Each structure stands twice: as structure tokens, then as C-alpha cells.
């Protein structure tokens, strides 16, 4: 098992290096002079020169990369062109909204999707199954911002149950904090629920065909015990895998959802940064989200080998 | 001679297949999700092609006197010769007085072009890389590391990063959506190649000295067609969504082009009072993507039953 874990850890390194190189190159790949791109259309040539010198763009590319990486390890990602603050500071300010939104969504999605998938699998071919699967296809087809505006329209504008937009930090009171997270979390969880319920259904249906399920039924165990203890537990690996892979959808969705609900998180920061061509922020956001995504999936893979004795890589 | 033999064998197989089950086209059209999804897609393509004939006016015509009209209202339009006439705006007008119905109808063009172009390019590039990487062992390691790296960056984020590099426009958006899709096609094609390359007929082709490109073209490529068509359909659906998302965020296609995402982005400001600017394009977008997804599900169940078990 140790061999597997260390091999899995090692295989992650080239991926992370690729991402780092890609993110570093992002700015240098722009057609034309990156300094001119940053300075904008109305900059004087002095301003362009100043930016070039500040970013070290005169150095050879390898030196630039070395400087960039060694600074990044020290947590120094440079200064935002637009906000005139260090990127690390900006991210730190904005992490709470994004993290709370993502965690709420994750919990909500798993709590809804897994039971739905199990239900659909247990009643395969029934109307319940068809409705769950229909919802799943629909969830893949309706973009998050449409779901978002639909929910705002119904629950905030027409019924007035929940606030329309905005965010309150948790320090300002839990009630305020959570009521403003309900609609965004539901919005973001739709596609995630669609994905997880689909895989749960398929995975449970597959285990239901196994011999030990027949044995369990034959010895007279109640259907619920067979379904939850024998089928769902053995179907868990693909479900957990897809929860990990789905983090990519979650990250993309965060950007959209924060824009719809005016949540001052990292997603909004990303969009603002692209509009202002604020490359240090774009670079750090891509780097950070990709590392989080890769590392979560690494942890999930390693967790399997602990929890599922059948897995021998 | 060997070609003649091939044809005889093929013909025999075809005859046998014909007896056992109906042809692939008949089976496809009998699949309800293919029929429904395909029909909706056909309608959307017609709408896109015939946009000028469907009672539309210029989708970019700004008219300050008829701003923010709700769907179904009657507006007075001044023609070029100075005469005025009344016209019902079935989807209302936006905050610049542009006709939402015309914008939505013309918007179908952009969405369909993006969907089909992205699917085609990612498949052509992905199949090529996948074939070469799956068959040539020493290349495989390098190519797959690059693909793993690309897949480590969440798709829409990668697209956002790429969009920020270039001048906004249709080409940039297509490029930005294609890049994250390619690794998925490469992986799929490579997995097919890895299993097919061990088949006896490939070994036989190698042993009689068939050149590599011919082996790939004649013996390996045909095996990838079914899964790639299915994958291409799903790519088309997600590309349409991705374009709408980028445009909605204001970082996609320039705002003067009517696209569904742009119409919705424009409608955000006055959403509370005039939600029709969001609902009308949203319905078209959702129905189109739903149709493509249904088509994909149906194609997968028919063409590639093995894959449908894998969800």
C-alpha cells in the first residue's frame, strides 16, 4: 500500500508542474508585449517600460520562471494591477464566501443526490427512476445562472422568503450568513446533484446484480438493509470518485453563482480580473483551484486504499 | 485480392445482421430520445438558417423610444420614409429598445456554430493525438502527462484564462472551449486504441508490413467512430453552455453580437422589473442543450452499449 501511495504522490508532481508552467506561461503567451497588454491601450511607453522592469520581463524566460516559482513558494504572488493590493491579501479577503458556498453546496448535493440515486436504482424502470433520471438530464442542460435567476425570481422576488443577493460574513451572525447562502448553494448544487445521482444509480444497479446481494436476500434480510448495507456500501467507490471529479464543476459553478448572487468571493474576483486583464490574479486563481482539485482527488484515491480492502493497485 | 475477400466477408456480415436486427438508422430513429432530441435540433438549425425570414427585424437596431417593453406589447415603429406603423413585440424589447425576439432567433446561430465547431475541432484534434499517442509507445508518456496537466485545470477556468489572453471574439471563444475538451477525447480514443492494437487483425496487418498510417487509418480509426460520435454530441452540448456562460459573465463574444448569453447579460441589470430579457433566451438555451444531451444519451445507448453501462 505504501508503494501505491508513494507512486500516486509522485504521479501528481508532473501534473502540478505542468499547471505551474502553464499558469506562468499564460501571461507570456499573449500575442505581443505582455507589458503593453497589462498597461492597457492608453499607456505611455514609459509606463510600459516600468511594468516590464517591475515584472522582470527583460530577463531570460528561465530566470523569470525561477523568480516566479521561488516567490510563489514564499506566498508572494505579486501585486494586482487593478486593485493595487497584493494578490495574497485579495485572496485571503475573498476566501470565506467561496469556501462557505462550496462547502454548503457539497453537503447539500451529497445529502440529496445519493438518496435519489439509491431510490432510482432500487426502483429501476419505475416512474421514480424516470423522474430522477429526467431531472438529471435537465440538471446538465440548464446553466447555473438560469437556475439562479429562476430561484431569485420565485423565492426572493415573488415570495419574498429569502434575500435577493449579497453575502454576510459569518462573524456578522449565523442567521444572516446562512439565509444568504441557501439560494446560491441550491443553484450551484443542481449540476452536481445531476452528476452524483446518475453515478450512484448506475453503481448501485451494478452491485445489485452481484451474488452476495442474492445471498443476502435469500437469507431473508429486509430489502432496506440489503440496499443500504450491502449494495450502497459496495457501490461507494465510484460515487466518491465522482464527487471528487465533480469538484471541477463546482469550481466553474462558483464563478457563475457568485456573479449571479453578487457574492464577493474568488469567483467574482476572477471575472473582474479578466475584465481588467489583471493577470497576477488570474494566474493565482487558476493555480490555486487546480491545486485544490488535484490534491482533493489525490486524497480520495489514497483514502480508498485505506477504506476498501479490495483495492490493490 | 484481399480487398475482394474483405468485401465478401463484409457483405456476408451485413446479410447476417439484416436478418437478425434492423439497420442502425432504423434502430436509432426508434430510440425516443434520439427522435425527440434530433427533431428539436433540426428545428433549431432551421431557425438559425432561416432567421431573417421568421418575422425578425434587425437584432442590433437600437430604438430609444421603445425601450423596456414587456412581451406582447404593441410598439409604434417609425419607418425610414417617416411613416409610422404598429408592431407587437412578442418577447418585448431590451433596455436599448432592441427586439428580444429577433435577438433570440439570431442568437441561435452563434450557439449552434459554437457547438458544432467546438465538437468538430476537438474531435479531429483529439482523435489524431489519441491515435498517435495510443499506438506509438514512446510518445504516449509525454502526451498523456500533458493531457493530465490540462485536465487538472477545471474546464471553465481554463477557458476563462485563455479568453483573457486574446482579443474577444468568436474565434477566441471557440479556441478557449476547445482546449479543455481535447484531453477528454484523447483519453477516450487512446483507451480504444490500446485495446484494439492487441487484436489479431492488427497483428496480422503489422506482420504483412502494412505502413503505420494505414494501420491507424484502416484498422484502428473505424473502431473509434461510435464512441467519438457519442462524445462529440456531449461536447457540443457543453460547448453551447460554456459559450453562454462566458458571454453571460461578459468575457465571451463581444456584446454587439446577439448571443443568448449576451442577451441575458444585458438583462441582468433590470431583472427585477423586466425578467423577460433572461427568460426568453434561457428557454431557448435550455431546450437546445437538453435536445443535444438527449440525442447523446440515445446515441450512446444504441451505438455504444458498453459505454452506457459506465454511466
Interface residues (C-beta under 8 A of the other chain):
Chain A: X14 X15 X16 X17 X18 X19 X22 X23 X26 X29 X30 X31 X137 X138 X140 X141 X142 X143 X144 X145 X146 X149 X152 X153 X157 X164 X198 X199 X202 X206 X247 X248 X249 X251 X252 X255 X256 X259 X270 X271 X273 X274 X275 X277 X279 X282 X285 X286 X289 X290 X293 X294
Chain B: X145 X146 X148 X149 X150 X152 X153 X154 X155 X156 X157 X158 X160 X161 X163 X164 X165 X166 X237 X241 X244 X245 X248 X249 X250 X251 X264 X271 X272 X275 X278 X282 X285 X286 X289 X290 X293 X294 X297 X309 X310 X311
